[in-house]
């Protein structure tokens, strides 16, 4: 849903998941989103014969970058612990997490700039722009997502039953966790209503 609305972080996540589980046909044949430019870029830029395929490496780095940009734009999300690219030491092949250095599986980061770790290269930027355009202009994808927004919701009360998919946030005591957005506190039903409203607003603006 986020990818169809034009979110780069959501789209990169969708791409990475489909590549990881070898389910790319649904993107290319089902929704007409071509991965050829990304595949050609990955084949030319990244080393072969490592634990991770060149395609997987290319989209993973792009994902870390655009996800990092989102987190930096929204410090109120309190997700700074997810920012890892600025903690990578390519020469040593390590990443620093919570004060502990961990060894990386690869030192192959040809598009990584330590001075600007979350900036896309010109080639990565072009690839993402084209992918976002394809997602937002895929007639079948937009039709499917519109169906979800038309018929779906964060929860449903039916026959005295409360139906929900998941993600009802609780604290350590098992009570509804309080989440703050725009200086407003949300929890329980109010949090789900807010999430539903924001998801629809984002899609309509997209």
C-alpha positions as CSV (number, residue, x, y, z in Angstrom):
1,X,0.0,0.0,0.0
2,X,2.9,2.4,0.8
3,X,4.7,1.4,-2.3
4,X,1.6,2.1,-4.5
5,X,1.4,5.5,-2.8
6,X,5.0,6.3,-3.9
7,X,6.9,5.7,-0.6
8,X,10.5,4.9,-1.6
9,X,11.1,3.1,1.7
10,X,8.0,0.9,1.3
11,X,8.7,0.2,-2.4
12,X,12.3,-0.8,-1.7
13,X,11.1,-3.1,1.1
14,X,8.6,-4.7,-1.3
15,X,11.3,-5.2,-3.9
16,X,13.8,-6.6,-1.4
17,X,11.2,-9.1,0.0
18,X,10.2,-10.2,-3.5
19,X,13.9,-10.6,-4.6
20,X,14.7,-12.5,-1.3
21,X,11.9,-15.0,-1.8
22,X,12.3,-15.3,-5.6
23,X,8.9,-13.9,-6.2
24,X,9.8,-11.3,-8.8
25,X,7.3,-12.5,-11.4
26,X,4.4,-10.9,-9.5
27,X,6.1,-7.5,-9.8
28,X,7.2,-7.8,-13.4
29,X,4.4,-9.9,-15.0
30,X,1.6,-9.1,-12.5
31,X,2.1,-5.4,-12.1
32,X,4.4,-4.4,-14.9
33,X,7.2,-3.1,-12.7
34,X,10.4,-3.9,-14.5
35,X,13.4,-4.9,-12.4
36,X,15.8,-5.0,-15.4
37,X,17.4,-1.5,-14.8
38,X,18.1,-2.5,-11.2
39,X,19.4,-5.9,-12.2
40,X,21.8,-4.4,-14.8
41,X,23.0,-1.9,-12.3
42,X,23.6,-4.5,-9.7
43,X,25.4,-6.8,-12.1
44,X,27.8,-4.0,-13.2
45,X,28.4,-2.4,-9.8
46,X,28.5,-5.2,-7.2
47,X,30.9,-8.1,-6.9
48,X,29.7,-11.6,-7.8
49,X,30.1,-14.9,-5.9
50,X,29.5,-13.6,-2.5
51,X,26.9,-14.8,0.1
52,X,24.3,-12.3,-1.2
53,X,23.4,-12.0,-4.8
54,X,24.3,-8.7,-6.6
55,X,20.6,-7.9,-7.0
56,X,19.9,-8.4,-3.3
57,X,22.9,-6.3,-2.3
58,X,21.9,-3.5,-4.6
59,X,18.3,-3.2,-3.3
60,X,19.4,-3.7,0.3
61,X,21.8,-0.7,0.2
62,X,19.1,1.4,-1.5
63,X,16.6,0.4,1.2
64,X,19.0,1.3,4.0
65,X,19.6,4.7,2.4
66,X,15.9,5.6,1.7
67,X,14.8,4.2,5.1
68,X,17.5,6.3,6.8
69,X,16.4,9.4,5.0
70,X,12.8,8.8,6.3
71,X,14.0,8.3,9.8
72,X,16.2,11.5,9.7
73,X,13.2,13.5,8.4
74,X,11.1,12.3,11.3
75,X,13.1,12.2,14.6
76,X,9.7,12.0,16.3
77,X,9.5,8.4,15.2
78,X,12.2,7.6,17.7
79,X,13.9,5.1,15.3
80,X,17.5,6.4,15.4
81,X,18.7,3.0,16.5
82,X,17.8,1.8,13.0
83,X,20.4,4.1,11.4
84,X,23.4,1.8,10.7
85,X,25.1,3.0,7.5
86,X,26.8,5.9,9.4
87,X,28.2,3.2,11.8
88,X,29.9,1.1,9.1
89,X,33.7,1.0,8.9
90,X,34.3,-0.3,5.3
91,X,38.0,-0.7,5.8
92,X,37.6,-2.8,8.9
93,X,34.5,-4.5,7.5
94,X,32.6,-3.8,10.7
95,X,29.4,-2.1,11.9
96,X,29.0,-0.6,15.4
97,X,25.7,-1.4,17.1
98,X,25.0,-0.4,20.7
99,X,28.7,0.0,21.4
100,X,29.6,-3.4,20.0
101,X,31.5,-3.9,16.8
102,X,30.2,-6.7,14.5
103,X,31.9,-8.2,11.5
104,X,30.1,-7.6,8.2
105,X,29.7,-10.4,5.6
106,X,31.1,-8.2,2.9
107,X,33.1,-5.1,2.3
108,X,31.6,-4.5,-1.1
109,X,29.9,-1.1,-0.8
110,X,30.7,0.7,-4.1
111,X,27.9,3.2,-3.8
112,X,28.5,4.0,-0.1
113,X,29.9,7.4,0.8
114,X,31.0,7.6,4.5
115,X,30.6,11.4,4.4
116,X,27.0,11.1,3.1
117,X,26.0,7.6,4.0
118,X,22.3,8.0,3.3
119,X,22.5,9.8,-0.1
120,X,21.6,7.8,-3.2
121,X,24.1,7.9,-6.1
122,X,22.8,9.4,-9.4
123,X,22.3,5.9,-10.8
124,X,20.4,4.7,-7.6
125,X,18.3,7.9,-7.8
126,X,17.3,7.3,-11.4
127,X,16.4,3.7,-10.6
128,X,14.2,4.6,-7.7
129,X,12.5,7.4,-9.6
130,X,11.6,5.0,-12.4
131,X,10.4,2.3,-10.0
132,X,8.2,4.8,-8.1
133,X,6.8,6.0,-11.4
134,X,6.1,2.4,-12.4
135,X,4.4,1.6,-9.1
136,X,2.2,4.7,-9.1
137,X,1.2,4.2,-12.7
138,X,0.6,0.4,-12.6
139,X,-3.1,0.1,-13.4
140,X,-3.4,-3.3,-11.9
141,X,-1.5,-2.5,-8.7
142,X,-3.5,0.7,-8.2
143,X,-6.8,-1.2,-8.7
144,X,-5.8,-3.8,-6.1
145,X,-4.7,-1.2,-3.6
146,X,-7.9,0.8,-4.2
147,X,-9.9,-2.3,-3.4
148,X,-8.0,-2.7,-0.1
149,X,-8.8,0.9,0.9
150,X,-12.4,0.6,-0.3
151,X,-13.2,-2.7,1.5
152,X,-10.5,-2.8,4.2
153,X,-9.8,-1.2,7.6
154,X,-7.5,-1.4,10.5
155,X,-10.2,-3.4,12.4
156,X,-13.8,-4.5,12.0
157,X,-16.5,-5.2,14.6
158,X,-18.8,-8.0,13.2
159,X,-21.3,-10.1,15.0
160,X,-20.0,-8.8,18.4
161,X,-16.5,-9.9,17.4
162,X,-13.5,-7.6,17.1
163,X,-11.4,-8.6,14.0
164,X,-7.9,-7.2,13.5
165,X,-4.8,-8.4,11.7
166,X,-2.3,-7.5,14.4
167,X,-0.1,-4.7,15.7
168,X,-2.1,-3.7,18.7
169,X,0.7,-2.1,20.7
170,X,1.0,-3.1,24.4
171,X,3.3,-2.1,27.1
172,X,5.2,-4.5,29.4
173,X,2.2,-4.7,31.7
174,X,-0.1,-5.8,28.9
175,X,-1.9,-2.5,28.7
176,X,-2.3,-0.4,25.6
177,X,0.9,1.3,24.8
178,X,0.8,5.1,24.3
179,X,2.1,6.4,21.0
180,X,2.7,10.1,20.3
181,X,2.3,11.7,16.9
182,X,2.2,15.5,16.4
183,X,2.2,16.0,20.1
184,X,-1.0,14.0,20.5
185,X,-1.2,10.8,22.6
186,X,-2.9,7.7,21.0
187,X,-3.6,4.2,22.3
188,X,-6.0,1.3,21.7
189,X,-8.9,2.2,19.4
190,X,-7.7,5.8,19.0
191,X,-4.3,4.6,17.8
192,X,-5.9,2.2,15.2
193,X,-8.3,5.0,14.0
194,X,-5.4,7.4,13.7
195,X,-3.3,4.8,11.7
196,X,-6.3,4.1,9.4
197,X,-6.8,7.9,8.8
198,X,-3.1,8.5,8.1
199,X,-2.8,5.5,5.7
200,X,-5.7,6.8,3.7
201,X,-4.4,10.4,3.7
202,X,-1.0,9.2,2.5
203,X,-2.5,7.2,-0.3
204,X,-4.8,10.0,-1.5
205,X,-1.9,12.5,-1.5
206,X,0.3,10.0,-3.3
